[in-house]
Amino acid sequence: MQRQLDHPAAEHPAFRYGRFWYYRDEDRWEWSDQLARLHGYESAEAVAPTIDLLLAHKHPDDRERVADLIERVRSAGEPFSSQHRIVDRLGSVIPVIVVGDLMHDPEGRRRGTFGFYVAASADGDTADGSGSRGRMDIDEMVRRRATIERVKGALMLAYRLNAQQAFDLLVWRSQESNVKLYALAAAIDARLADVDLPSRARSSVDRIVLSAHEDVSP
């Protein structure tokens, strides 16, 4: 897989994001321009990511946990997701979600790990991305909105996001893949139907459903 920098025009004012690559044989990390800027650097050429640099940009309260995650990425190379905080060069604390997957060469051998960071801002876009409302009937608007909300809920549960962060993640993937937001949400929604939750997770949800009424005041 060749490195491809994100196009600056794809950036969205509601959030920031960036890609990373880890090449296992070389024990080398690489950032996209967007990820470098997220950390406070002018471009990817202005910084050479190392383990020490990665950890230096993590919030002190998250650093030990992320260090363990990085070591698992380097040794086991398993897919992962994490929600933590980074600290940019100006000292600003930025909550991020990081999702990584395995990177293979054309022969199928594991080459390393690649993934992305997404950081939501406080003034996120609230549009539902469902197209021109003037050209869409009410039933269709409601159906599209419901699909997007279902997917947002799934992302909120899986990654422990708030509603705005989940929407920001959807918008970013829509722009990154050049697929309309609703079409992408519908595709994710269809795939989620095939996800089989582990019995332990399902049991936790069972307990919540059966006991949540106890938290509601009369």
N, C-alpha and C positions, 0 to 999 in steps of 0.2 A: 504493500500500500504506500503510495507516494504522498508526501505531505502537501496539502493544499491550504493556502492561507484563506481565511474568511474574507469576503469582500467588504470593505468599509461601508458600502451602501446598504448592506444587510443589517446594520446595527439599528436598534430600536430605542427610542428615548426612554421607554419604560423600564428597560433592564439592560444589563451587560452580560456578555458571555464570551467564551473563548475555548479553543481546543487545546489538547495536549497529546503528546506521543511519548511513550517510553520504549526505548529499544533495548531489549534485554541483553543481547550479546555484547553491546557496547556500554551497557549500564549508563545510558544517556537519555536525558529528558529534553523535550523540545516543546516550545510554546508557540501558539499563533500570535499574530500582532494584537488581536483583541484580548487575549489572556495576559499578555505582557502589560497592556494598558490598564487592565483591571487591577494589576498589582502596582501600578504607578510608574511603569517604564514607558518610554516613547514608542518602542517597537520591539519585536522579537529579536532583532539584531542587537539591541542595546543590553541584553541580559543573557547570561548562560545559566539556565536552571541547574541546580545541583540539589542533593538531599539537604544540605545545610541551608541553602537558600529557601527551599520549599518550607522547611520547618520554621525558619526565621519569620516567614510571612503568616504563620498560623497563630491564631489567638492563643495566649499562654494556657488558658483553661482547656483548649482543644488539642494542644500540641502533642501530648503523650498518646492520645487516642489515634491521631492522624499518623504519628510515627509508626505505630503498630500496623496501620492500614498500608502505609507505603512499603513496609517490609514484606507484607503478604503479597503485594503487587509484584515486588521484585523477585520473590522466591517462588510463590505458588502461581502467580499470574492469573488469578481467578477474577471473573467479573465482579464489580462492586458498585456500591453507591454510598455516599456519605453526605451528611449535612453538618457543616461546621462554619467557623468564621475565619476570614483572612484579615490581615492588617496590611494596608498598602504602604507605600514609601512615605506618605504624608501622615501616617498614623491613624487613618480612618479604618474603622472596623466594618467589614462587609460580610453579611451572612451569605453563604453560597451553598448550592448543592453540586455535588460532583458525581458523575456517572461514568464508569469505565468498562470497557469490554476488551476481549482478546484481539490481538492483531496477528494475522497469519501471512506467510509469504505465498506465492502462487502454488507451491507444492503442498500447502496445508500445514507446514511446520509453524509452531508458535514463534512469532518474531518479537512480541512484546505486548503492550497495552496502549489503547488510545481511548479518548473520551472527551468530556466537555465540562466546563464550569458554567453555572447560570447564577447570577445575582440579581435579585429584584430590588427596585428602588421604591421609595415611599410614594412617588407620584405616578404609579403604574397606570397604563392605559386601561380603561374600563369598557372599551368597545367589545362586542361579542364576535366581531369578525364574520358575521353571517351574511354579509352582502348588503345591497341597497334595500332598505326597508320599504321604500316606496314601490318597489317592483316585486314584493313578496307578500303573499297573503298571511293572515294572522296565524292560521294553523301551521303553516310551514315555518314561520318564525319561531313559534313555540316548540315545534319538533326539533329544530336545529339547536335552539338554546338548551333544550333538555339534554340533547346528546353531548354538547360541550360541557354542561354542568356535571353529567355523569362521569365524564373522563376527568374533569377537574377533581371530583371527589376521589376517584381512584388514585390520582397522583398525590393528592393531599394525604391519603392514608399510607401509600407506599413510601413516600419520601418525607413525611411529616412536614408538609408545607402548609402555608395559609392559602386562602382562596386566590389572592392576587399573585402569589408566587407560582401557583399551579397554572394559572392563566398565562403568566409570562413565559413559563416553560413551553406551553403549547404554541404561543405566538412565535417563539424563537424557532421551534422545530418546523413550524409552517414556513417561515422565511428561509430557513436553512435548506429545506427540501423543495422549496418552490411549489408547495401544495397549499391550496386554500385551507383556511383554518377549519371550517366545518368538515371538509372532505377528510382532512387528517384526523380530526376527532372521531368521525364516523369509522374510519379504518381502525383506529386504536380501540374504539368501543367494541367493534366486531371481534378483534383479537382477544380482548379481555374476557370474552365469554368462554374462551378455551383455557383460561388460567385456572389451575387447580390449587386452591389454597391448602397448605399443610394442615393436618388435622389439629395441631396445636393452635394455629392462628384461628381456625374456624371455631374451636372451642372457646377461645377468648371472646370472639364476637358473640357467640351463643350466650355467654354469661352476661355480656353487656346488654344484649337485647332483652334478656329475661329479668334483669335487675335494675335497668336504668330508671324505671318509674320511681324507685325509692329515692332518687335524687331530686325529684320534682316536688316542690311545695304544694300543699293542697290549695 
